[in-house]
Amino acid sequence: MRVLVMGGCGFIGTHLVDSLLAAGHKVRVFDRSTELSRAPLSNVEYCIGDFSDVPLLAEALESVDVVYHLISTTVPSTSNLDPVTDVQGNLVNTLALLKLMVQKKTPKIVFLSSGGTVYGIPDQIPIPETHPLRPICSYGVVKIAIENYLQMFHMLHGLEYVILRASNPYGERQAHIGVQGVIGTFARKIISGDSIDVWGDGSVIRDFIYVSDLVDLCTLAGELSLNGIYNAGCGYGSSINNILKQLFTAIDKTVKIDFKKVRNFDVPEVVLDIALTRKTFNWSPKIELTDGLARTIAWLKDE
């Protein structure tokens, strides 16, 4: 299988590239810059450029069987500050990608959506894929819009699609500090002895999935012949306070916690129902939170 990984030099993308190579696939990467954590891989073809560069996108799509769309130019915590930029950078550019895929007869796309933002404040826990979509941040609104366009392109042009609504991935190579990825951010600050900002009282609950489990699912989604929307999480929740407690124990160090005023776009609890995903892909998360934290911390210390 010949694959194009959009965002293949990022946190999730680099792990996905490794997984696809291990499965025997030929990999091309499209990203705006090279990897931060390692040198370019000799067995990967790289297209370095902006998501809005249509001619380069067209070149990258040549002879591709599956596109993995992992690019996002915004994050949930900043998307509401400039929704217009969010729409232009993500939705408009994705529509250009889909149009090119139809022109190039690229048959399939796997899109990494957001299980943490598309549902909004949930009516039930865990949250199934059939739950109403009520996002309270622009990031989630745009993800839903892309999902809808994927279904439209499937109906009109026969484009195959798999949408994975991912929860909160974490693990090695997560480079964001203070913007996205609380586990990596917190662990770095604890190791360096810096204080930690927590929005609210720390009772917010999230579904954290270790990156290798997520990319295993992504790989399967590209290999199997199916269309649909699937949650991608670990299936249980952990509070921010619990994450901090476990990190303090694992690192054997504590730092000051500054509790800030709760943000109006923070959903109190998100835990995804992964029953459909387990059944469809014969997949289950393998890495428990304690082990995943230990691996992440070990990598950060080595880094």
SULTATA-V984639 format. One line per field, one symbol per residue. psi: psi as a letter, one per 20 degrees, with the letter a starting at -180 (. if undefined). burial: 1 if it has 24 or more other ideal C-beta (glycine too) atoms within 12 Angstrom, else 0. A space follows every 10 residues. Layout:
BEGIN
psi->???
burial->???
END
This chain:
BEGIN
psi->poqpookija fhghhggggg ghijqppqpp rirrqhirqq phkpppoorq hinghhgggh ipkphpponj ppirrgiihi hmhghggghg gghhhhghgh gghikohqqo poboiihhib oqhqprorhi qqomqjqhgh ghggggghhg hghghhijpq qpponqdnqr aqjoipoigq mhgggggghg hijqqpppob jjippqoppq hhgghggggh hhhqnrqapp qnaiiqqpqh hgggghgggh ilqqrppopr pqqijophpo pqojgggggg ilqqphoqgg gggggggggg hh.
burial->1111111111 1111111111 1000101111 1100101000 0001111010 1000011001 1001111111 1111111011 0000010011 1011111101 1101011111 1111111111 1100011110 1010111111 1111111111 1011001011 1111111111 1111110001 1111111111 1000011111 0101111111 1111111111 1110001111 1111111111 0111011101 1000001000 0000111111 1111011001 1010101010 0111111011 000
END
